[in-house]
């Protein structure tokens, strides 16, 4: 099976399973991956991302095959969640 056939056959559900296996070293059912399986999963995940990842996260492969790097400021803005903030209190020592 060549790369294009692999990408055509890979569904989003298969991608999610492979991504989980790559990140955790285990299949969703709980069995461990061998190093060879983990390497193959990682390659398949990166290939899938290079074709379908239109909103890449930091250090992931974007559509087109480029690895996405985000600056510290971009990451801070991405994870800033001020909408749930109730109050800010400045604490001083007397």
C-alpha positions in Angstrom: 0.0 0.0 0.0 1.4 3.4 -1.0 1.1 6.6 0.9 -1.9 7.9 -1.1 -3.8 4.7 -0.7 -3.1 4.8 3.0 -4.4 8.4 3.3 -7.5 7.6 1.3 -8.3 4.6 3.5 -7.7 6.5 6.8 -10.9 7.9 8.4 -10.9 10.5 11.1 -11.8 7.8 13.6 -8.7 5.8 12.6 -6.6 8.9 12.9 -7.9 9.5 16.4 -7.1 5.9 17.4 -3.6 6.2 15.9 -3.0 9.6 17.6 -4.1 8.2 21.0 -1.8 5.2 20.5 1.1 7.5 19.6 0.6 9.8 22.6 0.0 7.1 25.2 1.9 4.0 23.9 -1.3 2.0 24.2 -4.2 1.2 22.0 -7.6 2.6 23.3 -8.4 -1.0 24.5 -5.4 -0.8 26.8 -2.8 -3.2 25.1 0.7 -1.8 24.8 2.3 -0.9 21.4 5.7 -2.3 20.4 8.3 0.3 19.4 7.8 -0.6 15.7 4.0 -0.1 16.0 4.5 3.2 17.8 6.9 4.4 15.0 4.4 3.3 12.3 1.5 5.0 14.1 3.5 8.2 14.4 4.4 8.2 10.7 0.7 7.6 9.8 -0.4 10.4 12.1 2.1 12.9 10.5 1.0 11.9 7.0 -2.7 12.4 7.9 -2.0 15.7 9.5 0.0 16.9 6.4 -3.1 16.4 4.3 -6.0 17.3 6.7 -4.7 19.5 9.5 -6.0 23.0 8.6 -5.9 24.3 12.2 -2.6 22.9 13.5 -1.6 23.0 17.1 1.9 23.9 18.3 4.5 21.4 17.2 2.2 19.5 14.9 2.2 19.0 11.1 0.0 21.4 9.2 -1.7 20.8 5.9 1.0 21.0 3.3 3.6 19.2 5.4 5.1 22.1 7.4 5.6 21.8 11.1 3.8 24.5 13.1 5.7 26.4 15.7 3.9 29.0 17.8 5.6 31.8 19.7 5.3 32.1 23.5 2.9 35.1 23.0 0.7 33.0 20.6 0.5 30.2 23.1 -0.3 32.5 26.0 -3.1 34.0 23.9 -4.4 30.6 22.9 -4.6 29.4 26.5 -5.7 32.6 28.1 -9.2 32.2 29.4 -10.3 35.5 31.0 -14.0 34.9 30.5 -14.3 32.8 33.7 -12.5 35.4 35.8 -14.6 36.6 38.7 -12.4 39.0 40.5 -8.7 40.0 40.8 -7.5 41.0 44.2 -4.1 42.6 44.9 -2.7 41.1 48.1 -0.3 43.2 50.1 1.6 42.5 53.2 1.1 45.0 56.1 
